[in-house]
């Protein structure tokens, strides 16, 4: 049906033809093909055309429309004529063979409206490729939970040689004919879709029926987190394979290219994986889910402690098999062992650091009344290599624990800050691992008679008090100045934490619980400093803020400037 309309330029626009076309004429199932709507007319320029996409059940639209236009002007016997073409193309794919009917659509422009008739498209079943071989394999079809397994994807090509041209197409060139965007790669998507990592594949040669073929193999490692049946989805390779070559001569020399090619689609069968749970027999009661074989060592940053004084416990876990997921490895079950040995453990552990085959953990602990040393700690695990339970243990560490220091609060230097009305509840959480402050009762008045008698004896020594006091004050100031310099020059969260605690203990005159001393002067300041110490303890292992050490140093130096 032909429609006539006047164009914007005063010329007559004639729509001469409109039709569907499919390329290739008989597409294959699973191979993308092109559906094209072509409109031709007479006139100077092609008008803007709107048309609905060819939505058909069973056909998936992958891309489009790609709109292209063309025009030409011809003069014959002094008569000028103009013609235009406009094509709209969609890339579609049919997952199965069959007959599909492109729908009747209406093409609309500002100068015409035309109905496009239906078109039947027959999709044939794609024959198994005789030129490309694809295999998906798993190194262990029945792994243990969390066991590392390797998946291999192998693609082999039948050698292609054009006898007339005497040219052979290498497997590397054949690999470039795979359409990676259209292929379904499953767990291999992360490496094959990366052009740089795709080049890290292993060159392999075929065996058996594929003897004489060659190609490439990719390997990825994975774990199965839960037991039961797991299914590896099939891999689909979509592309083409050369049928013939052609030699062309250009100003740059002779080149050979693919003249014709045939479509290729290869699907691997799915693989069922039976993921096993470690056996109940001989399972340690404190097993927390660790899989692998490990070495465990423990250390303390110091071994001479006062009761309730915090100390850092460092655990070093080494992966002896080299296949464990250290970042997701459960922490060793040490809380009960430490508690039974007289230690209190910080309830908020920081995450560990993983460097190579070693994971390092830190915990803040403190000795209580019955603590005599760090006990042997253990990490039970199941070794998937030997299929046996193992227990890694650390060596015991002797520790010297003495009673905590007590201080007469009345002897503290006076503060320039006003006492705040809100009291702070002093307890173990005010400083992780610190003992309880014991209040020293104030001295009562002695009987008048005894005082009069003793006064005569003491009077002679009063002259020596100022000199003694000056020497003591000078010694304390020198110690604080020395610790202040160490605090300002300390590098790293661990060094800053040790210098900060030493400075605060010296400033307060109380080793076991200096936070409680500050709390009697400024509860809010004590709370702020305590929170800063907690953030500092966690920051070295990724659990706190990066500027935690600077915050602690700033608060402590501010205490000195205000003479608290």
C-alpha positions in Angstrom: 0.0 0.0 0.0 1.5 3.3 -1.1 0.8 6.7 0.6 1.4 10.1 -0.8 2.3 13.1 1.4 3.7 16.6 0.9 7.2 17.0 2.4 8.4 20.0 4.4 10.5 21.1 1.5 7.8 21.3 -1.0 8.7 18.0 -2.8 6.5 15.0 -3.0 7.5 12.1 -0.6 6.5 8.7 -1.8 6.8 5.6 0.4 7.6 2.9 -2.2 8.4 -0.1 0.0 8.3 -1.4 3.6 9.1 -4.9 4.8 10.7 -7.1 7.4 13.9 -9.0 6.7 15.9 -11.5 8.8 19.7 -12.1 8.6 20.7 -14.9 8.3 17.6 -16.1 6.4 17.4 -19.3 8.6 18.8 -18.5 12.0 20.0 -21.1 14.5 18.6 -21.6 18.0 20.8 -20.0 20.6 22.7 -17.9 18.0 21.8 -14.1 17.9 20.4 -12.9 14.6 19.2 -9.6 13.1 15.6 -8.6 12.5 15.4 -5.5 10.3 12.5 -3.2 9.2 13.4 -1.4 6.0 11.5 1.5 4.6 12.2 3.1 1.1 10.7 6.2 -0.4 11.1 9.1 -2.9 12.0 12.5 -1.6 14.9 14.6 -0.4 15.2 13.3 3.2 13.9 10.4 5.2 11.4 11.5 7.8 11.6 10.5 11.5 9.8 7.2 11.9 8.4 5.7 15.1 7.7 1.9 15.3 7.1 -0.6 18.1 9.8 -3.3 18.6 9.0 -6.8 17.3 8.0 -8.4 20.6 7.4 -12.2 20.1 7.1 -14.9 22.7 10.2 -17.1 22.5 12.4 -14.3 20.9 14.5 -12.3 23.3 15.5 -8.8 22.1 19.2 -8.3 23.0 19.8 -4.9 21.4 18.2 -2.3 19.3 16.8 -0.6 17.5 19.9 0.5 15.5 18.6 3.2 13.1 20.4 4.0 9.9 19.4 6.4 7.1 20.6 7.0 3.5 19.6 9.2 0.5 20.7 9.8 -3.1 19.8 12.3 -5.9 20.0 11.3 -9.5 19.6 13.4 -12.7 18.4 11.6 -15.9 17.6 13.5 -19.1 17.6 16.7 -17.1 15.0 15.3 -14.6 16.1 15.2 -11.0 14.8 12.6 -8.6 15.6 11.9 -4.9 15.3 8.7 -2.9 15.8 7.7 0.8 16.0 4.6 2.9 15.7 4.1 6.6 16.3 0.8 8.5 15.6 -0.2 12.1 17.5 -3.3 13.3 17.1 -5.4 16.4 19.5 -8.2 17.6 17.4 -11.1 18.9 17.9 -14.7 19.9 15.7 -17.8 20.1 16.6 -20.3 22.8 14.8 -23.1 21.0 14.0 -24.0 17.4 10.5 -23.4 15.9 8.4 -21.0 13.8 8.0 -17.4 15.1 5.8 -14.8 13.6 7.0 -11.2 13.6 4.0 -9.0 14.5 2.0 -6.6 12.4 3.3 -3.1 13.4 2.5 0.5 12.4 5.3 2.8 11.2 4.4 6.4 11.9 6.0 9.7 10.8 4.9 13.3 10.4 4.0 12.7 6.8 2.6 9.1 6.7 1.4 6.2 8.6 1.8 2.7 7.2 1.0 -0.8 8.5 3.8 -3.4 8.2 2.6 -6.9 7.5 3.6 -10.0 9.5 6.6 -12.1 8.7 7.3 -15.7 9.6 10.7 -16.6 10.9 11.8 -20.2 11.1 14.6 -21.0 13.6 16.3 -24.4 13.2 17.9 -26.5 15.9 21.7 -25.9 16.0 23.6 -29.1 15.4 26.4 -29.9 17.8 29.6 -28.3 16.7 32.1 -30.5 15.1 34.7 -27.7 15.2 34.7 -26.5 18.9 34.9 -28.6 22.0 34.0 -27.2 25.5 34.4 -29.0 28.8 33.7 -28.0 32.4 35.3 -30.0 35.2 35.6 -29.9 39.0 38.7 -31.1 40.7 36.6 -32.7 43.5 33.0 -33.5 43.0 32.5 -34.3 46.7 34.4 -31.7 48.7 34.0 -30.9 52.4 32.4 -27.7 53.5 34.8 -24.7 53.0 37.2 -26.9 51.2 39.0 -25.2 48.3 38.2 -26.8 44.9 39.3 -25.9 41.3 37.0 -25.5 38.4 38.4 -25.9 34.9 36.9 -24.6 31.6 38.6 -26.0 28.5 37.9 -24.7 24.9 39.5 -26.7 22.1 39.4 -25.8 18.3 39.7 -28.1 15.4 42.6 -26.8 13.3 41.4 -24.9 10.2 43.5 -24.7 7.1 42.6 -23.2 3.7 44.4 -25.5 1.2 44.0 -23.2 -1.7 45.6 -20.3 0.1 47.9 -22.5 2.1 47.0 -20.6 5.2 46.2 -22.0 8.7 44.2 -20.2 11.3 45.7 -20.4 14.7 43.8 -21.3 17.9 44.6 -17.8 19.2 42.8 -16.3 16.2 39.9 -18.8 16.5 39.6 -17.7 20.2 38.8 -14.1 18.9 35.8 -15.4 17.0 34.0 -16.3 20.3 31.4 -13.8 21.3 32.2 -13.5 25.0 29.3 -11.0 25.6 26.8 -13.5 24.3 28.4 -16.5 26.0 27.2 -17.7 29.4 30.3 -18.2 31.5 29.0 -18.7 35.1 31.8 -18.7 37.7 34.4 -17.9 35.0 32.8 -14.6 34.1 35.2 -12.6 36.4 38.3 -13.8 34.5 37.2 -14.4 30.9 35.3 -11.1 30.6 38.5 -9.3 31.7 40.6 -8.9 28.5 43.9 -8.9 30.5 43.1 -11.9 32.6 41.7 -13.8 29.6 45.3 -13.8 28.3 46.5 -15.7 31.4 44.8 -18.9 30.2 46.8 -22.1 29.8 47.5 -23.4 26.3 46.5 -27.1 26.1 46.3 -29.8 23.4 43.4 -32.2 22.9 43.4 -36.0 23.6 41.3 -38.9 22.5 38.6 -37.7 20.0 40.1 -34.2 20.1 43.6 -35.5 19.2 45.4 -32.8 17.2 43.2 -30.0 18.4 44.5 -27.2 20.6 43.0 -24.4 22.7 43.0 -22.9 26.1 42.0 -23.7 29.7 41.0 -21.3 32.5 41.0 -22.3 36.2 39.1 -20.7 39.1 39.0 -21.7 42.7 35.8 -21.7 44.8 34.4 -23.0 48.1 31.0 -24.3 49.0 29.8 -22.7 52.3 27.0 -25.1 53.1 26.6 -28.9 53.0 24.2 -30.7 50.6 23.9 -30.9 46.8 25.2 -27.9 44.8 24.8 -27.6 41.1 27.4 -25.9 38.8 25.4 -24.1 36.1 26.4 -25.1 32.5 28.7 -22.9 30.4 27.6 -21.8 27.0 30.1 -20.7 24.3 28.7 -18.7 21.4 30.7 -17.6 18.4 31.6 -18.7 14.9 34.1 -20.8 13.0 35.6 -20.1 9.6 34.3 -21.8 6.5 36.6 -20.1 3.9 39.3 -17.5 3.7 39.9 -14.8 1.1 43.1 -13.0 0.1 42.9 -9.2 -0.6 45.5 -6.9 -2.0 45.8 -3.4 -0.6 48.3 -0.5 -0.8 49.7 -1.9 2.5 50.2 -5.4 1.1 48.4 -8.7 1.0 46.1 -9.8 3.8 44.0 -12.8 4.5 40.6 -12.7 6.2 37.7 -14.9 6.9 35.3 -14.8 4.0 32.5 -17.0 5.4 31.9 -18.5 8.8 29.4 -20.8 10.5 27.7 -20.2 13.8 28.8 -22.1 16.9 27.0 -22.7 20.2 28.3 -25.3 22.6 26.7 -26.0 26.0 28.3 -28.0 28.8 26.1 -30.3 31.0 25.6 -29.1 34.6 27.7 -30.7 37.3 26.2 -31.8 40.6 28.5 -31.4 43.7 27.9 -33.3 46.9 29.2 -31.0 49.7 30.0 -33.0 52.9 30.0 -32.0 56.5 32.9 -33.1 58.7 32.2 -36.3 60.6 30.8 -36.3 64.1 33.3 -39.0 65.2 36.2 -37.5 67.2 34.9 -34.0 66.7 36.3 -31.7 69.4 33.7 -30.2 71.6 35.1 -26.7 71.1 35.3 -26.9 67.3 34.0 -23.5 65.9 34.0 -24.4 62.1 37.7 -24.1 61.2 38.6 -26.1 58.1 42.3 -26.8 57.3 45.5 -27.5 59.1 47.0 -24.7 61.2 49.8 -23.6 63.5 48.9 -21.5 66.5 51.2 -19.3 68.6 50.4 -16.8 71.4 52.4 -13.9 72.9 51.9 -11.1 75.4 53.3 -7.6 75.1 54.6 -7.9 78.7 54.7 -10.6 81.4 55.2 -8.6 84.5 51.8 -7.3 85.5 49.7 -5.9 88.3 46.3 -7.4 89.1 43.7 -6.0 86.7 46.3 -4.4 84.4 45.4 -4.7 80.7 47.8 -6.6 78.4 47.5 -7.4 74.7 47.3 -11.0 73.7 48.4 -11.6 70.1 47.4 -14.8 68.4 49.2 -15.9 65.2 47.4 -18.5 63.0 49.4 -20.0 60.1 47.7 -21.9 57.3 49.9 -25.0 56.9 48.0 -26.4 53.9 47.9 -23.0 52.1 44.2 -23.4 51.1 42.2 -22.0 54.0 40.1 -18.9 53.8 41.8 -17.0 56.6 39.7 -13.9 56.2 36.5 -16.0 57.1 38.2 -18.3 59.6 36.4 -18.5 62.9 38.4 -17.1 65.9 40.0 -19.7 68.1 37.8 -20.6 71.1 40.0 -19.1 73.8 37.5 -17.3 76.0 36.6 -20.2 78.2 40.3 -21.3 78.6 41.3 -17.8 79.6 38.4 -17.4 82.0 39.3 -20.7 83.7 42.9 -19.6 84.1 41.9 -16.4 85.9 41.8 -13.9 83.0 39.1 -11.5 81.9 38.8 -11.0 78.1 37.6 -7.9 76.3 34.1 -8.6 75.0 34.7 -6.7 71.7 37.4 -8.4 69.7 38.9 -6.6 66.7 39.0 -8.2 63.3 42.2 -9.9 62.3 44.8 -9.0 59.8 45.7 -11.5 57.0 49.1 -11.3 55.4 50.0 -14.2 53.1 49.4 -17.5 54.9 49.2 -15.9 58.3 46.3 -14.3 60.2 47.0 -12.2 63.3 44.5 -11.5 66.1 44.7 -9.2 69.1 42.6 -9.4 72.3 42.7 -7.2 75.4 42.9 -9.3 78.5 43.7 -8.7 82.2 44.8 -11.0 85.0 42.6 -11.4 88.1 43.4 -12.8 91.5 44.0 -16.5 90.6 45.9 -15.8 87.3 49.4 -17.3 87.4 50.2 -17.5 83.6 48.7 -17.7 80.1 47.4 -21.2 79.5 47.9 -23.3 76.4 45.4 -22.1 73.8 43.9 -24.3 71.1 42.4 -24.2 67.6 40.6 -27.4 66.6 40.0 -27.9 62.9 39.1 -30.5 60.3 41.9 -31.2 57.7 40.2 -31.9 54.3 43.6 -33.2 53.0 44.0 -36.0 55.5 40.2 -36.2 56.3 41.1 -36.1 60.0 40.5 -33.8 63.0 43.5 -31.8 64.2 44.1 -29.4 67.1 46.7 -26.6 67.0 48.0 -25.5 70.4 50.1 -22.6 71.6 52.7 -22.7 74.4 51.8 -21.6 77.9 53.4 -18.3 79.0 54.4 -17.7 82.7 53.3 -14.3 84.0 54.3 -12.5 87.2 51.2 -10.9 88.7 51.4 -8.6 91.7 48.7 -6.7 93.7 47.4 -3.4 92.3 48.7 -0.1 93.6 46.5 2.0 95.9 46.6 5.7 96.2 45.3 8.3 98.6 43.1 10.5 96.4 43.7 13.4 98.8 47.3 13.5 97.7 46.4 14.3 94.1 47.3 17.7 92.7 44.5 20.2 92.6 42.6 20.7 89.3 41.8 23.9 87.5 38.5 22.3 86.2 35.3 22.5 88.1 33.8 19.3 89.3 30.9 18.2 87.1 27.7 17.2 88.7 27.1 13.9 86.8 29.0 11.1 88.4 30.7 8.4 86.3 30.1 4.8 87.2 33.6 3.4 87.7 33.9 -0.3 86.7 35.9 -2.7 84.6 34.7 -1.0 81.4 36.2 2.3 82.2 39.6 0.9 81.2 39.6 -2.6 79.6 41.4 -4.8 82.1 41.9 -2.5 85.0 41.2 -3.3 88.7 38.8 -1.7 91.1 39.9 1.4 92.9 40.1 1.0 96.7 39.2 4.2 98.6 41.7 5.0 101.4 39.9 6.3 104.5 40.9 9.8 105.6 43.0 10.2 108.7 41.1 11.2 111.8 42.1 13.6 114.4 44.4 12.2 117.0 43.8 12.9 120.7 44.9 16.4 121.7 47.3 15.0 124.3 49.2 12.7 121.9 49.3 15.5 119.4 50.9 17.9 121.8 53.6 15.3 122.7 54.3 14.3 119.1 54.3 17.9 118.0 57.5 18.6 119.9 59.2 15.6 118.2 58.0 16.5 114.7 58.7 20.2 115.0 62.4 19.6 114.4 61.8 17.9 111.1 59.5 20.6 109.6 62.4 22.6 108.2 63.3 19.7 105.9 59.9 19.3 104.4 60.1 22.1 101.8 63.3 20.7 100.3 62.0 17.2 100.2 58.7 18.3 98.6 60.6 20.3 95.9 62.8 17.3 95.1 59.8 15.0 94.8 57.8 17.5 92.7 60.8 18.0 90.4 61.3 14.2 90.0 57.6 13.8 89.0 57.7 16.6 86.6 60.8 15.2 84.9 59.1 11.8 84.6 56.0 13.4 83.0 58.2 15.4 80.6 60.0 12.3 79.6 56.8 10.3 79.1 55.2 13.3 77.2 58.1 13.3 74.7 57.7 9.5 74.2 54.0 10.0 73.7 54.5 12.6 71.0 57.1 10.6 69.1 55.4 7.2 69.3 54.5 5.7 65.9 51.8 3.2 65.2 48.7 2.3 67.2 50.4 -0.3 69.5 53.3 2.1 70.4 50.9 5.0 71.0 48.7 2.9 73.2 51.6 1.8 75.4 53.0 5.3 75.7 49.5 6.8 76.4 48.8 4.3 79.2 52.2 4.9 80.8 51.7 8.7 80.6 48.2 8.6 82.1 49.3 6.2 84.9 52.2 8.6 85.8 50.0 11.6 85.6 47.3 10.1 87.9 49.7 8.4 90.2 47.6 5.2 90.0 48.7 2.2 87.9 45.6 0.0 88.1 42.8 2.4 87.3 43.9 5.9 86.3 40.6 6.5 84.5 38.8 6.5 87.8 41.2 9.2 89.1 40.3 11.4 86.2 36.6 10.6 86.7 36.6 12.2 90.1 37.7 15.5 88.5 35.8 15.3 85.2 33.4 12.4 84.5 32.8 13.6 80.9 36.5 13.9 80.2 37.1 10.4 81.6 34.4 8.9 79.4 35.8 10.6 76.3 39.3 9.4 77.0 38.0 5.8 77.8 36.2 5.7 74.4 39.3 7.0 72.7 41.3 4.1 74.2 38.8 1.6 73.0 38.9 3.0 69.5 42.7 2.9 69.6 42.7 -0.7 70.6 40.5 -1.6 67.6 42.0 0.7 64.9 45.2 -1.3 64.3 43.1 -4.2 63.1 40.5 -2.4 61.0 37.9 -2.0 63.7 38.2 1.7 64.5 39.0 5.1 63.0 42.3 5.9 61.3 43.0 8.9 63.6 42.3 7.1 66.8 45.9 7.4 68.0 46.0 11.2 67.3 42.7 11.6 69.2 44.2 9.9 72.3 47.4 11.9 72.2 45.4 15.1 71.8 43.3 14.4 74.9 46.3 13.5 77.0 48.3 16.6 76.0 45.2 18.7 76.7 45.2 17.2 80.3 48.7 18.5 80.8 48.0 22.0 79.4 45.0 22.3 81.7 46.9 21.0 84.7 44.2 18.4 85.6 
